[in-house]
Amino acid sequence: MKELFDLSGKVALVTGATHGLGMAMAKALAKSGATLIVNGHTPAKMEKALEEYAADGIEAHGYLFDVTNEKEVDEKLSEIEGKFGTVDILVNNAGMIQRTPAMEMEVADFAKVVNMDLVSPFLMSKRVAKGMKEKGGGKIINICSMMSELGRNTVSGYAAAKGGLKMLTRNLATEWAKYNIQVNGIGPGYFATEQTAPIRVDGHPFNDFIINRTPAGRWGDPEDLQGTMVFLASQASNFVNGQIVYVDGGILASIGKPHGEE
């Protein structure tokens, strides 16, 4: 059974993996044997990230490029392929969110969010899939969101993009399954990261909301995503296609509980 989850000899590219959940998922791929390529956009963040990977015993190869720029994507992918070979596993993790009420949001800002969260996964997948087709297969994993299923105040651009990403995942899976390319998604719930640290304190309204809303009764730990990531990247998921796995502690399965209910 261990061989089903072994990624030795595979080349994995994770976009936006210089911090947070992207880094946690990237580490899982590397520790399962994959050669890890990390994409980022900021030199300082990349330098710090590579130091963190190294401290964890992982040799990560960093590449700086804008995943929304088709020319940059093509140039850097050609460079990566020339050095490491075909990308076997692509994780479209890079993303952004802008919290602005819909009536106040500029169209340009809405388009910027959609471009990053929806257009860039299409661009990256299209570019990488060509090599996967020639090689005889591959894995594409799109990082969706609970907003792929739910609406929430002030995130119209993000929700529209993540809803679109869910359907892009299913459509690409439909088109590319014949090439032995599995396209699936992961939808994280609310996780304990540096970004959420200021609100993860007892008595904070949003912290109380998450604890009360999540059947598991806690925030997710970034490591909670690692098993799902390895599964979708490995042979174990060879007949899994077009699925979104929500790693959310049960939020989407529940309507929540009244405050104080056991």
Backbone as a ProteinNet text record, in pm:
[ID]
protein_1_A
[PRIMARY]
MKELFDLSGKVALVTGATHGLGMAMAKALAKSGATLIVNGHTPAKMEKALEEYAADGIEAHGYLFDVTNEKEVDEKLSEIEGKFGTVDILVNNAGMIQRTPAMEMEVADFAKVVNMDLVSPFLMSKRVAKGMKEKGGGKIINICSMMSELGRNTVSGYAAAKGGLKMLTRNLATEWAKYNIQVNGIGPGYFATEQTAPIRVDGHPFNDFIINRTPAGRWGDPEDLQGTMVFLASQASNFVNGQIVYVDGGILASIGKPHGEE
[TERTIARY]
80.8	0	85.1	201.5	284.4	322	337	375.4	269.5	143.6	35.8	53.7	118.4	132.3	275.3	361.3	500.2	513.2	573.2	588.9	732.6	813	952.6	960.1	1048.8	1066.1	969.8	877.6	781.1	829.8	794.6	826.8	698.7	700.6	581.6	607.5	515.2	522.3	403.5	432.9	328.1	338.1	233.9	236.5	200.4	256.5	226.6	262.1	375.7	411.1	523.5	530.3	634.5	590.8	466.1	418.5	284.4	236.4	100.3	65.4	-59.7	-111.2	-38	1.2	75	204.5	274.4	399.1	373.3	269.1	237.5	209.2	132.9	101	223.4	307.2	429.4	522.9	534.1	619.8	572.9	443	389.9	433.3	431.8	472.6	620.6	702.6	846.6	876.8	809.8	836	784.3	700.3	653.2	739.2	846.7	943.9	955	863.7	865.2	978.4	1028.1	1117.2	1030.5	1059.9	970.9	1016.7	927.1	947.3	848.6	900	817.3	810	690.5	671	638.8	690.9	658.1	671.8	650.8	654.6	743.9	784.6	863.9	997.2	1109.3	1241.1	1263.6	1225.7	1248.6	1169.9	1044.8	963.4	1019	1067.6	1123.6	1248.1	1333.6	1456.4	1423.7	1329.4	1289	1225.1	1143.9	1075.4	1174.5	1272.4	1370.1	1451.2	1475.9	1545	1458.8	1328.8	1238.1	1226.5	1219.1	1216	1343.2	1457	1585.3	1593.6	1540.7	1541.6	1458.4	1364	1279.4	1333.2	1456.2	1520	1473.6	1415.2	1359.8	1441.3	1480.4	1545.9	1437.9	1409	1308	1377.7	1325.4	1382	1286.4	1331.3	1244.3	1250.7	1133.5	1124.5	1027.9	1076.6	995.3	932.3	799.7	730.8	584.2	525.1	386.1	295.9	216.1	132.1	16.6	-1.7	-106.2	-50.6	80.8	147.4	184.8	116.2	135.1	278.3	341.4	478.9	574.9	560.2	645.9	624.4	498.7	466.7	534.2	522.8	580.7	732.7	794.2	940.1	990.5	926.9	973.1	942.4	828.7	797.7	897.1	935.5	1035.3	1167.9	1202.2	1325.7	1318.5	1205.8	1186.3	1191.1	1122	1120	1258.3	1333.8	1468.1	1559.2	1536.9	1623.3	1573.3	1440.5	1386.3	1300.6	1263.7	1174.5	1029.9	939.3	796.8	743.5	662.1	594.3	487.2	497.9	401.8	284	309.6	207.4	205.6	93.3	77.1	-25.9	11.9	-81.6	-102.7	-222.9	-257.5	-307.4	-211.3	-241.9	-240.7	-162.6	-150.5	-288.1	-313	-443.5	-442.8	-555.2	-568.8	-714.9	-737.5	-873.4	-876.3	-984.7	-1003.3	-1140.3	-1140.5	-1265.3	-1325.2	-1419.6	-1486.3	-1632.6	-1725.2	-1866	-1887.9	-1972.7	-1991.3	-2028.3	-2113.1	-2155	-2041.1	-1936.3	-1825.1	-1702.2	-1706	-1588	-1573.4	-1454	-1426.3	-1420.2	-1466.6	-1464.4	-1321.1	-1225.9	-1085.6	-1035.2	-1079.5	-1038.3	-1103.1	-1229.2	-1298.8	-1225.3	-1191	-1122.3	-983.6	-916.2	-783.6	-791.3	-892.4	-910	-941.7	-1031.6	-1069.2	-949.9	-870.8	-753.9	-655.4	-633.4	-540.2	-598.5	-723.3	-780.9	-844.4	-872.7	-937.9	-861.5	-821.5	-752.6	-614.4	-541.7	-406.3	-406.4	-500.3	-503.4	-529.3	-613	-636.1	-507.4	-439.2	-316	-208.3	-189.6	-88.5	-123.9	-249.3	-292.5	-276.9	-318.5	-307.7	-162.8	-72.7	69.4	130.6	99.4	159.2	97.7	-30.7	-100.9	-42.7	15.9	74.2	186.3	270.6	377.9	324.8	222.1	161.7	102	38.3	-21.7	85.7	196.6	305.2	368	373.2	435.7	342.9	212.5	117.2	39.2	39.9	-42.1	12.3	-66.4	-25.3	-138	-106.6	-202.7	-208.6	-328.1	-347.6	-443	-400.6	-480.1	-503.3	-627.6	-664.1	-708.3	-655.7	-695.4	-817.1	-930.4	-1058.3	-1083.8	-1207	-1240.5	-1382.8	-1417.4	-1557.8	-1643	-1577.5	-1648.7	-1675.3	-1626.7	-1667.1	-1811.4	-1862.2	-1997.6	-2085.7	-2024.4	-2100.1	-2066.9	-2160.8	-2134.2	-2098.3	-2033.3	-1999.4	-1983.5	-2018.5	-2010	-1870.1	-1865.3	-1746	-1646.9	-1681.6	-1584.3	-1642.5	-1713.9	-1781.4	-1683.3	-1570.9	-1472.6	-1411.9	-1375.2	-1313.3	-1410.9	-1534.4	-1633.7	-1665.7	-1675.7	-1702	-1589	-1464.6	-1349.1	-1339.7	-1359.8	-1347.1	-1463.2	-1579.6	-1689.2	-1656.1	-1596.8	-1554	-1443.7	-1354.8	-1244.7	-1295.9	-1400.6	-1462.6	-1509.5	-1577.1	-1629	-1518.4	-1414.4	-1299.4	-1235.1	-1222.9	-1166.5	-1243.7	-1375.2	-1458.3	-1451	-1442.4	-1437.4	-1303.9	-1193.4	-1063.4	-1051.6	-1108.8	-1109.2	-1181.7	-1291.4	-1370.3	-1292.9	-1225.2	-1152.2	-1024.1	-955.2	-820.4	-809.8	-919	-913.1	-861.3	-892.8	-849.3	-698	-631.3	-485.5	-422.5	-505.4	-460.8	-415.2	-479.8	-455.6	-573.9	-546	-651.9	-649.8	-764.1	-777.4	-878.5	-833.2	-918.4	-890.5	-965.6	-946.9	-952.1	-894.6	-904.5	-967.5	-1067.4	-1131.8	-1105.1	-1005.4	-974.9	-1084.7	-1102.4	-1190.7	-1111.5	-1135.4	-1064.1	-945.5	-825	-703	-623.5	-549.2	-462.8	-333.3	-321.5	-201.7	-156.9	-44	2	-101.4	-169.1	-266.8	-387.9	-425.6	-544.9	-511.4	-381.9	-341.3	-408.4	-421	-479.3	-624.7	-698	-839.5	-862.8	-759	-774.2	-749.1	-826.6	-815.1	-953	-957.8	-1085.3	-1154.3	-1280.6	-1358.4	-1369.3	-1283.9	-1295.7	-1419.2	-1506.5	-1631	-1610.9	-1510.2	-1491.9	-1434.7	-1346.2	-1293.9	-1407.3	-1493.2	-1607.3	-1700	-1717	-1802.3	-1748	-1615.9	-1554.8	-1562.8	-1529.1	-1534	-1676.4	-1772.3	-1912.3	-1969	-1916.1	-1969.5	-1910.5	-1791.9	-1720.9	-1752.8	-1812.4	-1842.1	-1720.8	-1601.7	-1480.6	-1442.5	-1502	-1481.8	-1346.3	-1279	-1146.8	-1112.1	-1008.5	-950.1	-869.5	-853.8	-770.6	-623.8	-544.6	-399.5	-351.5	-256.6	-209.7	-173.8	-125.1	-89.9	-213	-332	-454.6	-477.6	-411.8	-427	-331.7	-230.7	-123.3	-165.4	-244.6	-287.5	-370	-461.4	-545	-460.4	-361.9	-273.7	-197.6	-138.3	-60.7	-150.6	-268.9	-363.6	-394.7	-428.5	-465.8	-346.8	-225.3	-105.5	-49	-102.2	-42	-124.6	-68.5	-138.5	-269.6	-279.3	-398.9	-524.7	-510	-626.3	-638	-583.5	-581.7	-719.6	-821.3	-957.5	-1047.7	-984.8	-1057.5	-1038.8	-1146.8	-1135.7	-1251.9	-1221.2	-1324	-1387.5	-1319.2	-1374.7	-1312.7	-1391.8	-1340.9	-1352.5	-1239.7	-1239.3	-1231.8	-1336.4	-1340	-1282.6	-1171.2	-1103.1	-1137.7	-1254.6	-1311.9	-1365.4	-1333.7	-1383	-1532.1	-1595.6	-1738.5	-1829.6	-1773.2	-1855.5	-1963.3	-1923.4	-2018.8	-2124.2	-2100.4	-2194.6	-2295.2	-2279.4	-2357.5	-2415.2	-2525.5	-2580	-2532.5	-2438.5	-2384.6	-2464.4	-2424.9	-2491	-2511.5	-2613.7	-2632.3	-2517	-2486.7	-2375.5	-2399.7	-2296.6	-2307.3	-2358.1	-2406.6	-2457.4	-2340.4	-2353.8	-2249.1	-2251.1
-121.1	0	127.5	121.8	241.6	291.5	198.1	236.4	323.3	305.9	386.1	535.1	566.8	706.4	758.9	678.4	717.2	808.4	924.1	1020.7	1029.1	931.7	931	935.4	1021	1033.8	1130.9	1187.3	1282.4	1425	1511.4	1653.6	1728.8	1798.3	1870.3	2020.1	2095	2241.4	2296.7	2375.6	2434.7	2585.7	2650.3	2796.3	2859.6	2976.5	3048.1	2969.6	2900.2	2810.7	2866	2998	3057.8	3077.5	3041	3057.6	2984.4	2980.2	2935.2	2795.5	2781.2	2650.2	2593.7	2681.3	2635.3	2567.6	2624.6	2565.2	2431.6	2423.7	2298.8	2186.8	2217.5	2116.8	2079	2177.7	2151.4	2060.2	2083.8	1999.5	1854.6	1833.4	1697.2	1625.3	1695.9	1635	1597.9	1689.5	1663.9	1547.1	1542	1434.8	1299.9	1302.8	1178	1137.5	1214.2	1174.7	1260.4	1356.3	1437.1	1539.9	1570.4	1684.6	1809.3	1901.5	2014.5	2142.7	2198.9	2330.1	2426.2	2535.3	2632.9	2761.6	2806.6	2934.2	3043.5	3161.3	3277.8	3402	3518.8	3642.9	3747.8	3724	3822.6	3762.2	3821.4	3765.5	3743.9	3840.5	3828.2	3711.2	3696.8	3585.7	3451.9	3448.8	3324.7	3284.9	3379.9	3350.1	3293.7	3356.9	3310.1	3172.1	3150.8	3022.5	2910	2932	2827.8	2792.7	2891.1	2865.6	2778.3	2804.7	2725.3	2582.5	2567.1	2431.6	2356.6	2422.6	2358.6	2319.2	2403.8	2374.4	2251.1	2221.5	2103.5	1983.7	1997.6	1887.3	1869.5	1973.8	1965.1	2051.3	1992	2068.6	2120.4	2247.5	2309.3	2398.7	2399.8	2480.3	2595.2	2717	2833.1	2901.1	2938.1	3010.3	3126.9	3245.5	3365.9	3396.7	3395.2	3439.2	3466.4	3549.5	3591.2	3488.7	3417.3	3310.2	3363.2	3495	3553	3603.3	3592	3642.4	3524.6	3509.5	3392.6	3379.9	3489.6	3485.3	3436.8	3490.5	3448.2	3301.9	3260.8	3121.3	3028.6	3061.1	2975.2	2970.7	3085.7	3091.5	3011.4	3029.7	2961.7	2812.1	2775.5	2632.4	2564.5	2633.2	2576.6	2556.4	2653.4	2643.9	2527.6	2515.2	2406.9	2270.8	2260.8	2133.6	2096.3	2197.3	2171.1	2116.7	2157.4	2115.2	1990.4	1981.6	1873.3	1772.6	1807.3	1721.4	1766.7	1688.5	1721.7	1734.6	1834.1	1847.5	1738.5	1654.6	1545.7	1587.1	1681.7	1725.6	1877.6	1936.5	2082	2115.2	2199.7	2247.5	2396.8	2433.7	2574.8	2633.3	2683.8	2734.8	2887.3	2952.6	3098.7	3164	3261.2	3327.1	3456.5	3525.8	3650.9	3672.3	3757.7	3793.4	3942.7	4006.7	4148.3	4164.6	4213.1	4224.5	4364.4	4373.3	4499.5	4470.4	4545.6	4525.2	4536.7	4451.8	4444.8	4579.6	4656.8	4785.8	4886.1	4861.8	4955.6	4907.2	4784.1	4725.5	4773.7	4819.4	4862.2	4739.7	4756.2	4645.7	4597	4688.3	4651.2	4563.1	4591.8	4510.6	4372.7	4368.6	4240.8	4155.1	4217.5	4145.8	4097.8	4175.9	4137.4	4010.9	4002.7	3884.2	3762.4	3778.5	3667.3	3623.3	3719	3686.3	3598.9	3633.1	3556.3	3421.5	3420.2	3300.6	3203.2	3248.7	3161.4	3152	3267	3265.3	3201.4	3233.3	3177	3024.7	2962	2815.5	2757.8	2824.7	2780.4	2789.9	2904.1	2927.8	2825.3	2804	2708.6	2565.9	2529.3	2393.4	2365.5	2461.6	2445.7	2424.1	2501.8	2492.7	2360.1	2319	2197.2	2070.8	2076	1957.5	1906.4	1994.8	1951.1	1850.8	1879.3	1786.8	1658.9	1672.5	1555	1461.9	1520.7	1440.6	1360.7	1426.8	1359.3	1249.3	1271.2	1174.2	1057.9	1081	973.7	987	1107.7	1128.1	1234.1	1268.4	1368.6	1402.4	1484.6	1525.2	1677.7	1732.8	1876.3	1892.8	1972	1992	2141.2	2182	2322.6	2348.3	2454	2488	2578.6	2516.7	2586.9	2647.9	2652.6	2718.6	2680.5	2702.6	2688	2788.8	2897.2	2995.4	2942.6	2822.8	2756.5	2709.2	2703.7	2655.8	2758.6	2848.4	2942.2	3086.7	3174.7	3317.2	3372.9	3487.4	3554.8	3703.9	3786.5	3931.2	3975.2	4068.2	4141	4060.1	3939.4	3861.1	3816.4	3905.8	3867.6	3822.4	3891.1	3852.7	3716.8	3697	3571.9	3455.3	3474	3367.3	3333.9	3436.8	3412.7	3332.3	3368.4	3298.7	3155.7	3137.3	3003	2912.5	2970.4	2892.5	2851.4	2943.2	2913.1	2809.2	2814	2718.8	2576.8	2565.2	2433.2	2377.3	2459.5	2411.8	2396.1	2478.3	2459.3	2324.2	2291.8	2162.9	2048.2	2054.8	1947.6	1941.6	2057.1	2057.8	2005.2	2049	1999.3	1849.3	1803.9	1660.2	1584.6	1641.4	1578.2	1572	1680.1	1686.3	1603.1	1597.3	1542.2	1403.3	1347.4	1213.5	1111.7	1132.3	1037.9	1037.6	1139.2	1145.6	1094.6	1036.4	989.6	1105.7	1220.8	1337	1348.6	1340	1357.7	1502	1566.7	1705.2	1707.6	1746.8	1751.5	1878.2	1899.4	2018.7	1989.3	2080.5	2077.7	2208.4	2199.5	2318.8	2331.3	2410.3	2425.3	2501.9	2466.3	2543	2655.5	2680.7	2786.5	2725.9	2778.6	2719.3	2815	2755	2831.5	2864.2	2987.5	3034.9	3166.1	3218.4	3347.8	3456.4	3445.9	3547.6	3548.3	3431.5	3424.4	3435.3	3439.5	3443.8	3555.6	3678.2	3786.9	3763.5	3681.6	3659.4	3524.1	3441.5	3310.1	3320	3402.8	3421.4	3410.3	3353.6	3337.8	3472.7	3475.3	3596.6	3677.8	3652.1	3723.4	3668.6	3756.7	3710.8	3610.2	3633.4	3542.8	3409.2	3412.2	3287.6	3204.5	3270	3200.3	3146.3	3223.6	3180.8	3052.7	3049.8	2933.6	2810.9	2827.8	2714.6	2660.9	2751	2711	2655.5	2701.9	2663.6	2532	2496.9	2379.2	2258.2	2152.3	2033.4	1976.8	1987.4	1938.8	2025	2144.4	2229.4	2296.1	2313.2	2376.5	2431.9	2514.7	2557.4	2442.1	2440.1	2338.5	2367.7	2262	2274.4	2255.9	2336.5	2320.9	2176.9	2101.2	1961.6	1876.3	1925.2	1851.6	1839.9	1925	1923.1	1825.3	1781.3	1707.8	1571.1	1498.5	1366.9	1372.9	1468.8	1485.4	1523.1	1610.4	1651.3	1532.2	1452.6	1337.8	1237.3	1215.4	1124.1	1167.4	1294.5	1342.9	1351.1	1356.5	1364.4	1227.5	1123.1	990.5	894	773.8	669.2	628.9	655.7	615.1	680.9	790.8	863.8	852.8	747.4	735.8	727.3	691.4	686.1	790.5	890.2	1002.6	1122.2	1177.6	1285	1381.9	1510.2	1612.4	1632.2	1586.6	1596.9	1712.4	1772.6	1873.3	1813.7	1797.8	1743.9	1861.2	1877.7	1988.5	1943	2004.5	1973.1	2086.8	2073.8	2188.3	2154.4	2035.9	1999.1	1976.4	1969.5	1940.8	2060.9	2178.4	2299.5	2287.1	2243.5	2238.9	2130	2038.5	1930	1966.8	2083.8	2116.8	2258.5	2280.5	2415.6	2483.3	2418.6	2477.9	2440.9	2496	2464.3	2591.5	2598.1	2714.4	2730.5	2852.5	2879.8	2807.5	2735	2666	2524.3	2483.6	2346.4	2249.4	2137	2034.5	1957.8
0	0	0	61.7	68.7	-70.9	-164.1	-299.8	-366.8	-327.3	-385.3	-357.8	-246.3	-204.2	-220.9	-280.3	-299.1	-420.7	-401.8	-510.8	-561.4	-526.6	-571	-723.4	-774.2	-918.3	-983.2	-905.8	-959.8	-938.5	-1031.7	-1021.3	-986.8	-874.2	-827.4	-827.6	-886	-888	-810.8	-707.4	-625.2	-635.4	-684.8	-696.6	-562.2	-536.8	-413.7	-289	-292.3	-180.9	-94.8	-81.7	1.4	146.2	175.9	313.2	329.6	450.8	480.4	435.3	390.8	353.3	231.5	139.5	22.4	61.6	158.4	205.8	273.8	354.9	423.9	324.5	219.9	119.7	37.2	7.6	-68.2	10.5	139.2	223.7	220.8	218.3	214.8	87.7	-23.8	-150.6	-147.7	-95.4	-87.7	4.9	118.7	215.5	166.7	62.8	1.7	-116.4	-140.2	-239.7	-363	-381.8	-503.5	-503.4	-622.8	-640.3	-637.3	-546.2	-522.1	-589.6	-671.9	-734.2	-669.2	-615.4	-544.7	-625.7	-653.9	-722.8	-621.6	-647.8	-567.4	-654.2	-593.2	-671.4	-608.1	-481.4	-408.2	-366.2	-407.7	-375.3	-225.4	-142.8	1.2	60.2	18.1	67.4	20.2	-102	-155.3	-77.6	-50.5	23.8	161.7	229.5	361.7	353.4	250.2	234.6	211.8	124.7	95.4	219.9	303.4	430.3	520.9	522.1	605.1	553.7	422.5	365.5	404.1	389.1	419.7	566.7	653.8	797.4	829.3	741.8	759.1	681	631	560.3	417.3	358.8	223	127.2	15.6	-90.1	-185.6	-174.7	-260.6	-362.6	-483.5	-591.8	-620.3	-595	-606.6	-742	-793.8	-921.2	-904.8	-936.3	-927.2	-1062.5	-1067.7	-1188.9	-1157.9	-1241	-1225.8	-1294.1	-1215.4	-1271.1	-1354.7	-1359	-1444.2	-1577.4	-1594.2	-1714.8	-1803.7	-1916.2	-2001	-2051.5	-2085.8	-2137.3	-2028.7	-1907.6	-1796.6	-1763.2	-1761.3	-1731.6	-1831	-1958.9	-2061.7	-2050.6	-2026.4	-2016.6	-1897.7	-1781.8	-1661.2	-1665.3	-1723.3	-1734.2	-1827.8	-1934.2	-2025	-1952	-1867.8	-1789.5	-1690.1	-1623	-1525.3	-1594.1	-1706.5	-1780.4	-1831.8	-1872.5	-1922.5	-1813.9	-1690.6	-1580.2	-1508.9	-1490.6	-1408.3	-1485.2	-1607.9	-1684.1	-1669.7	-1724.2	-1722	-1579.6	-1557.8	-1428.3	-1419.6	-1317.4	-1298.2	-1211.6	-1121.2	-1025.6	-1023.6	-1057.3	-1050.8	-944.6	-851.2	-749.3	-770.9	-813.5	-835.2	-703.2	-626.2	-492.9	-484.5	-569.9	-563.4	-575	-489.8	-493.7	-415.1	-420.1	-346.5	-310.8	-212.5	-173.6	-146.4	-184	-153.2	-89.8	31.4	106.3	87.2	-5.4	-35.8	-65.8	-6.2	-40.1	-190.3	-245.3	-390.9	-451.9	-384.3	-439.7	-445.7	-366.2	-359.9	-436.6	-482.9	-546.4	-690.2	-724.3	-860.3	-951.4	-1073.6	-1169.2	-1191.2	-1193.4	-1213.6	-1100.1	-978	-863.2	-868.3	-907.8	-923.1	-1026.4	-1138.8	-1246.3	-1202	-1119.4	-1070.3	-986.1	-899.7	-816	-902.7	-997.4	-1084.9	-1169.7	-1214.2	-1294.8	-1217.4	-1090.9	-1009.5	-968.3	-923.6	-862.4	-961.4	-1082.4	-1179.6	-1311.7	-1366	-1495.2	-1481.9	-1374.4	-1361.1	-1348.1	-1274.1	-1274.4	-1413.4	-1492.1	-1629.8	-1710.8	-1698.2	-1772.9	-1735.7	-1605.9	-1560.1	-1602.2	-1586.9	-1620.4	-1768.6	-1850.1	-1995.6	-2037.2	-1978	-2013.8	-1969.5	-1848.7	-1793.4	-1853.8	-1885.1	-1935.5	-2066.4	-2145.1	-2272.1	-2249.1	-2150.9	-2117.5	-2055.1	-1972.1	-1910.1	-2014.9	-2114.4	-2221.4	-2294.5	-2326.8	-2397.3	-2312.6	-2182.4	-2092.2	-2059.6	-2075.9	-2048.8	-1920	-1861.1	-1742.5	-1650.1	-1550.1	-1452.7	-1357.5	-1260.1	-1157.5	-1149	-1155.2	-1134.4	-1016.6	-919.5	-798.2	-779.6	-789.6	-773.9	-630.3	-571.2	-434.5	-440.5	-414.6	-415.8	-278.3	-234.8	-109.3	-71.4	53.8	90.3	14.1	-31.1	-112.1	-252.9	-283.2	-407.3	-396.1	-271.1	-245.2	-176.2	-99.7	-15.9	-50.2	-21	-31.6	104.7	105.6	230.9	202.3	295.8	277.1	234.8	143	98.4	14.6	-28.3	-106	-240	-306.4	-430.9	-538.2	-553.8	-654.6	-622.9	-498	-454.2	-469.6	-424.8	-433.8	-579.1	-662.6	-804.8	-867.4	-832.8	-889	-837.5	-707.7	-650.5	-693.1	-714.8	-771.2	-913.7	-987.6	-1123.7	-1126.4	-1027	-1020.9	-998.3	-919.1	-899.7	-1033.6	-1113.3	-1240.6	-1345.3	-1338.3	-1426	-1396.6	-1269.2	-1228.2	-1290.9	-1284	-1337.6	-1490	-1552.6	-1698.4	-1750.6	-1688.4	-1731.7	-1706.4	-1595.1	-1566.3	-1676.6	-1721.3	-1827.7	-1959.1	-1991.9	-2118.5	-2119.1	-2004.3	-2002.2	-1940.5	-1892.7	-1834.4	-1935.8	-2062.1	-2166.2	-2183.9	-2131.6	-2137.1	-2006.9	-1919.9	-1788.5	-1700.5	-1717.3	-1631.3	-1536.6	-1407.2	-1308.5	-1257.5	-1264.7	-1219.5	-1105.7	-987.8	-869.9	-790.3	-685.7	-604.9	-455.9	-378.9	-233.1	-189.2	-102.6	-49.2	100.3	138.8	281.6	355.4	481.4	568.5	632.7	760.2	831.6	905.8	876.9	928.7	1016.5	1108	1198	1124.4	1080.5	1011.3	1074.4	1026.9	1077.7	1051.6	937.9	901	994.3	1044.7	1130.8	1279.8	1313.1	1454.4	1534.7	1481.1	1561.3	1602.1	1526.4	1560.3	1626.8	1637.6	1701.6	1851.3	1915.9	2061.2	2123.9	2243.6	2312.8	2328.2	2297.1	2311.3	2184.2	2086.2	1958.9	1886.3	1838.2	1776.3	1662.9	1577.8	1464.6	1511.5	1608.8	1664	1723.2	1800.6	1860	1751	1644.3	1533	1469.2	1443	1378.1	1468.3	1594.1	1687	1697.3	1698	1712.7	1582.1	1470	1339.4	1289.8	1339.4	1291.2	1377.8	1321	1400.2	1473.9	1412.9	1478.7	1598.8	1608.4	1724.8	1733.6	1621.4	1622.6	1485.3	1482.2	1356.8	1298.2	1167.8	1106.3	1127.9	1138.3	1141	997.2	949	811.3	775.1	871.2	844.7	813.2	849.3	818.2	667.8	589.9	444.4	376.9	448.2	384.1	331.6	406.7	361.8	235	229.9	110.9	-9.3	13	-95.3	-151.7	-65.7	-112.1	-182.9	-130.2	-194.5	-337.4	-355.8	-489.2	-584	-528.9	-611.8	-646.7	-585.4	-596.6	-681.2	-700.3	-774	-706.7	-577.1	-502.5	-557.5	-628.7	-681.3	-833.2	-891.2	-1037.7	-1102.3	-1025.6	-1081.7	-1016.3	-955.7	-894.8	-985.6	-1036.5	-1134.5	-1120.8	-1115.2	-1110.6	-974.4	-868.2	-734.2	-655.8	-569.8	-476.5	-337.1	-269.8	-134.1	-36.9	41.8	137.6	270.7	307.4	433.1	528.9	592.2	665.3	803.6	852.8	985.2	990.1	872.6	867	849.3	825.9	816.1	708.3	589.7	479.5	497.3	588.6	613.2	722.8	783.3	902	891.5	961.3	971.5	1099.5	1169.3	1290.8	1412.5	1526.4	1652.3	1733.3	1814.5	1900.6	1996.6	2031.4	2123.9	2255.6	2301.9	2429.2	2419.9	2302.4	2287.8	2281.4	2353.2	2353.1	2221.5
[MASK]
++++++++++++++++++++++++++++++++++++++++++++++++++++++++++++++++++++++++++++++++++++++++++++++++++++++++++++++++++++++++++++++++++++++++++++++++++++++++++++++++++++++++++++++++++++++++++++++++++++++++++++++++++++++++++++++++++++++++++++++++++++++++++++++++++++++

